[in-house]
Each structure stands twice: as C-alpha cells, then as structure tokens.
Amino acid sequence: MADLQDDPHADPSLPVGPGSVGIEDVSAPAAVPGALERAAELLAVHPVADGCNSLVWTLSQSPYHDIDTPDTGIDTDIPRLRAGGVGAQFWSLLVPPGRTREGGAADQVVSDTLELIDVALALVRRYPDGLRLGLTADDMMDARNKGRIASYLGPVSGATLTGSLGALRAFHALGVRILAPAGAPWAREGLTAFGHEVVKEVNRLAMLLDLTGCPPVAACQLAAASKAPVIVSNTGAAALTAHPDNVTDEVLLALRTAGGLAMVTFDTARTGDSLHAVADHLDHLRAVAGPECVGLGAAFGTEGATPRPTGLTDPSGYPRLLAELLERGWPESDLALLTWGNAQRVLRDAEFTARAAQHRRTP
C-alpha cells in the first residue's frame, strides 16, 4: 500500500494512518492495528461513495443543526464524514412514509420534494469548504481532489411523476440525478407503458434508477429495461435477513447481468446489530453479484436514536468496516471498487448511455 500514500491525487483532508481514523466510538469492536492502518490508507485514495443519507429531510424538520461541528442529535456532520473517509454522498430527497402532508396527494408529494431540493441546495451552498454539488461523474473525482465531498441529489420519489415526464426533466434541471420508482403507479406491479417511457427518459438524462423498496419482479423488470446500470441505494441480503427492502438473490443476479450496484445499509433491522453482521451481508452480495456490483449506502442522517450496528453508529466507522473486510481476505482491489470505483462506474456508464440515447431520442 505504499503507493497509495504517494498518490498525487490523494485528498489530504481524508484520514491517513491509524491515528486519524476518526471520532472514537467506545462501543466499536477492536480491529487489528495493521488492518486499520491499511484501511485508512486505502480510504485516502479510494474514499467512500455513500449511496444514501437522509440528512436533508432531518434538516428540513430541524434547520438549526450546524454540520460543521459534531452534534449528538444527528449522526452526520462534516467532521465525521471526513473521519470516515467519505468522498461522495448521495443525499436522499424522499419524504419518509406517513410524513407527506394532506394525505399524500400527488401535488403535495411534488411540493414536498421541491422543498427538500431547496434544502439540499442550500446545504451545499452553506458549506462550500466541505461540500460540492455533483452533477456528473467527473464531479466526483474533482470534488475529492479539491478536498470536498461530492454531493449528489437524489433519489426523488417516482410518485412525483403523474403521467408526464415534465416533472422528471424539471428535477434534472434542478440538479437531481436519481429517481426511485418504488411505490409509483407506473412501476408498482411491473412497468406500465408510461413506466417504459420514464426509464427511457431517465437514461436520456443520465440519471440513475434506485430500486430500493421495489418488489423483486418489478426490480428485475426495471433492471432489464434500463440501458444504463441501476442501483439499490440502501439494502441488505434477503437470504440473510428476511426484510421487505432487502434484495433477493434473484435481484442480485439481475444486477450482475445489468452491471448494477447494490449498496449495503447500516440498519439493525436489515443488516444485523453489529459490524460483523454488516460484513456478512457484504460477503453475501459480493459472492452472488460479484465485486463489481457491491457498494455502501449506510442510510445515516436521521435524528434521534435510530438503531445502528455496534461499531457503525455514524460515518466515522467506515475504516473499521474496511479493516474487518481486510481481515476476512477481501483484496484491496475489491475494497477500492466497494468504496469508490463501482459508484463512479455507474455514473460514467449512465452518461455514456445518455450520449448514445440523445442521438436517437428527443424530449
């Protein structure tokens, strides 16, 4: 790993060495010092691209939080993101179930989503030394090289599209790059004719489809219909934990065929109550989908006492997770894909697909 420390593109703001792993979690399991040092060195070059964080919703409800300093009320702030080696973050713009006002009417879902987009953009503007808006795959590397955390907006709910693609294009113009079909009428029981048009337009705009929460039949159909890779931004292995939002092996194989990405969450209900249990889910996804189709989507950003696995209670725990995977025999090349490479690939592949689609399809 000596070459990692000499990498000219390494972000000096990210942790390097065992003494800079981050904010201490006294409940965290101990890692072998050599593995922890190697994990920190790897994160300095291949930081984590985290597929899911709900901080935007939390800030929309509690705008007084200052994420430049650690806050015991929430689990995400810039110091802990840096301590964990996070170099890119996908900020979820989904309204939690049951929280949409006025009974969840379609126009209210759109209004709530627009408010979250406004909060997300204000967040990036407020912390220019820590965050940088991500619109393209190149922005991910550019932000890292400049010591910033690339911030991608999305997903937004597919329920915001009510028979017209205009809302989708408007979201894209505002900076949104991910759409979640789960629960949308056009993808609930499989793709409708309008659903197929949504997928084509998502591809044309170089956006990503996030299949989190989709039933297996719909997820497999969406993965097959999309010309670009799809993601599951926060999930676990249903074969290990029978949770409705965890991916089945059937879906994992569909992702493998489509070059998609399943990103493992840190949620005790879905991936167990310990760092070791989360590592078990990563092992399973890697075995079934392949190392090119596994990522990390912790789903941090909540306010209050959300149950988290021991050792992974906030983003600063990422080096310990990588140390555990090193001890399990994961090669560093696979870890580089897990943290950074796979997320960057799906963004680049989506852009490649969009360039091809724009020659064939107009809005």
Residue pairs with C-beta under 8 A, 6 or more apart in sequence:
1 38
1 41
1 42
1 332
4 10
4 41
4 42
4 44
4 45
5 16
5 41
5 44
7 44
7 45
9 45
9 141
9 144
9 145
10 16
10 44
10 45
11 44
11 47
11 87
11 144
11 145
11 147
12 147
13 82
13 147
14 43
14 44
14 47
14 82
14 85
14 87
15 21
15 22
15 40
15 43
15 44
15 82
15 83
15 84
15 85
15 319
16 40
16 41
16 44
17 37
17 40
17 41
18 33
18 36
18 37
18 40
20 40
20 83
21 36
21 39
21 40
21 83
21 316
21 319
21 320
22 80
22 82
22 83
22 84
22 316
22 317
22 319
23 70
23 79
23 80
23 83
23 314
23 316
25 311
25 313
25 314
25 316
25 317
27 310
27 311
27 313
28 275
28 310
28 311
28 313
28 317
28 320
29 274
29 275
29 276
29 310
29 311
29 320
31 39
31 320
31 323
31 324
31 327
32 323
32 327
35 323
35 324
35 326
35 327
36 319
36 320
36 323
38 323
38 326
38 332
39 319
39 320
39 322
39 323
39 326
39 335
40 85
40 319
42 322
42 332
42 335
42 336
42 339
43 84
43 85
43 318
43 319
43 322
43 339
44 85
45 336
46 335
46 336
46 339
46 340
46 341
47 85
47 86
47 87
47 88
47 144
47 339
47 340
48 84
48 85
48 86
48 87
48 88
48 296
48 315
48 318
48 339
48 340
49 86
49 87
49 88
49 89
49 90
49 140
49 150
49 295
49 296
49 339
49 340
49 342
49 343
49 344
50 86
50 88
50 89
50 90
50 263
50 296
50 297
50 298
50 300
50 315
51 90
51 231
51 233
51 234
51 261
51 263
51 295
51 296
51 297
51 343
52 90
52 92
52 212
52 233
52 234
52 263
52 265
52 297
52 298
52 299
53 76
53 89
53 90
53 91
53 92
53 298
53 299
53 300
53 301
54 92
54 94
54 96
54 299
54 300
54 301
54 302
55 67
55 74
55 76
55 91
55 123
55 300
55 301
56 91
56 92
56 93
56 116
56 119
56 120
56 123
56 301
57 92
57 93
57 94
57 95
57 96
57 116
57 301
58 65
58 74
58 301
58 302
58 303
59 65
59 119
59 123
60 115
60 116
60 119
61 303
62 73
62 74
62 303
63 119
65 71
65 73
65 74
67 74
67 76
67 77
67 78
67 123
67 127
67 130
68 77
68 78
68 79
68 127
68 130
69 77
69 79
70 77
70 79
70 80
71 77
73 303
73 304
74 301
74 302
74 303
75 300
75 301
75 302
75 306
75 308
75 313
75 314
75 315
76 300
76 301
76 314
76 315
78 127
78 130
78 131
78 149
80 314
80 315
80 316
81 89
81 130
81 149
81 315
82 130
82 149
83 315
83 316
84 314
84 315
84 316
84 317
84 318
84 319
85 318
85 319
85 339
86 149
86 315
86 318
87 140
87 143
87 144
87 149
87 150
87 340
88 134
88 140
88 143
88 144
88 149
88 150
88 151
88 152
88 340
88 343
89 149
89 150
89 151
89 152
90 152
90 154
90 155
90 178
90 233
90 297
91 120
91 123
91 151
91 152
91 153
91 154
91 301
92 154
92 155
92 233
92 299
92 301
93 113
93 116
93 117
93 120
93 153
93 154
93 155
93 156
93 157
93 176
94 155
94 156
94 157
94 180
95 109
95 112
95 113
95 116
95 157
100 108
100 109
100 112
101 108
101 112
102 108
106 159
106 160
106 162
109 157
109 159
109 160
110 160
110 167
113 156
113 157
113 160
113 171
116 156
117 153
117 156
117 171
117 174
117 175
117 176
120 151
120 153
121 133
121 153
121 174
121 175
123 131
123 151
124 131
124 132
124 133
124 151
129 148
130 148
130 149
131 148
131 149
131 151
132 139
132 142
132 143
132 146
132 148
132 149
132 150
132 151
133 139
133 151
133 153
133 175
134 140
134 143
134 150
134 151
134 152
134 177
135 175
135 177
136 206
136 347
136 351
137 344
137 347
137 348
137 350
137 351
139 150
140 150
140 343
140 344
140 347
141 344
142 150
143 149
143 150
143 151
144 150
152 177
152 178
153 174
153 175
153 176
153 177
153 178
154 176
154 177
154 178
154 179
154 180
154 207
154 208
154 210
155 176
155 178
155 179
155 180
155 208
155 210
155 212
155 233
156 171
156 176
156 178
156 179
156 180
157 180
157 182
157 183
157 184
158 179
158 180
158 181
158 182
158 183
158 184
158 186
158 187
158 198
159 183
159 184
159 185
160 167
160 171
161 167
161 168
161 184
161 186
161 198
163 194
165 197
165 198
165 201
165 363
168 179
168 198
168 201
168 202
168 205
168 207
169 201
169 205
169 363
171 179
172 205
172 207
176 207
177 206
177 207
177 208
178 207
178 208
178 209
178 210
178 231
178 233
179 198
179 202
179 207
179 208
179 209
179 210
180 209
180 210
180 211
180 212
180 213
180 233
181 187
181 195
181 198
181 209
181 210
181 211
181 214
181 218
181 222
182 211
182 212
182 213
182 214
183 213
184 195
185 192
186 192
186 194
186 195
186 198
187 195
187 198
187 214
187 218
187 222
188 218
189 217
189 218
190 217
190 218
190 221
191 199
191 218
191 221
191 222
191 225
196 225
199 209
199 222
199 225
199 226
200 357
200 361
201 363
202 208
202 209
202 226
202 228
203 226
203 227
203 228
203 350
203 353
203 354
203 357
204 354
204 357
204 358
204 361
204 363
205 354
206 228
206 350
206 351
206 353
206 354
207 350
208 228
208 229
208 230
208 231
208 346
208 347
208 350
209 222
209 226
209 230
209 231
210 230
210 231
210 232
210 233
211 218
211 219
211 222
211 223
211 230
211 231
211 232
211 251
212 232
212 233
212 234
212 235
212 245
213 244
213 245
214 222
216 247
216 248
216 250
216 251
219 232
219 247
219 251
219 254
220 250
220 251
220 254
222 230
223 230
223 251
223 254
223 255
223 257
223 258
223 260
224 254
224 258
226 258
227 353
227 356
227 357
228 346
228 349
228 350
228 352
228 353
228 354
229 258
229 259
229 260
229 261
229 345
229 346
229 349
229 350
230 255
230 258
230 260
230 261
231 260
231 261
231 262
231 263
231 295
231 346
232 247
232 251
232 255
232 260
232 261
232 262
232 263
232 297
233 263
233 297
234 245
234 263
234 264
234 265
234 267
234 297
234 298
234 299
235 245
235 246
235 247
235 262
235 263
235 264
235 265
235 270
235 297
236 243
236 245
236 246
236 247
236 264
236 265
236 267
236 270
236 271
236 281
237 246
237 247
237 249
237 252
237 281
237 284
237 285
237 288
238 246
238 247
238 248
238 249
239 248
239 249
239 284
239 288
240 246
240 272
240 280
240 281
240 284
241 269
241 270
241 271
241 272
241 281
243 269
243 270
245 270
246 270
247 255
247 262
247 285
249 288
251 262
252 262
252 285
252 288
252 289
252 293
253 288
253 289
254 260
255 261
255 262
255 289
255 293
256 288
256 289
256 290
256 293
259 292
259 293
259 345
259 346
259 349
260 293
260 346
261 293
261 294
261 295
261 342
261 343
261 346
262 285
262 289
262 293
262 294
262 295
263 294
263 295
263 296
263 297
264 271
264 278
264 281
264 282
264 285
264 294
264 295
264 296
264 297
265 271
265 297
265 298
265 299
266 278
266 298
266 299
266 300
266 308
266 309
266 312
266 317
267 299
267 306
267 307
267 308
268 307
268 308
268 309
269 307
271 277
271 278
271 281
271 309
272 278
272 280
272 281
272 309
273 307
273 309
273 310
274 309
274 310
274 311
275 309
275 310
275 311
275 312
275 317
275 320
275 321
275 324
276 324
277 309
278 309
278 312
278 321
279 321
279 324
279 325
279 328
282 294
282 325
282 338
283 328
285 293
285 294
286 294
286 330
286 334
291 334
291 337
291 338
292 337
292 342
292 345
293 342
294 337
294 338
294 342
295 338
295 339
295 342
295 343
296 318
296 338
296 339
298 312
298 315
300 314
300 315
308 314
311 317
311 320
311 321
312 320
312 321
318 339
322 335
322 339
325 335
325 338
326 332
326 335
330 338
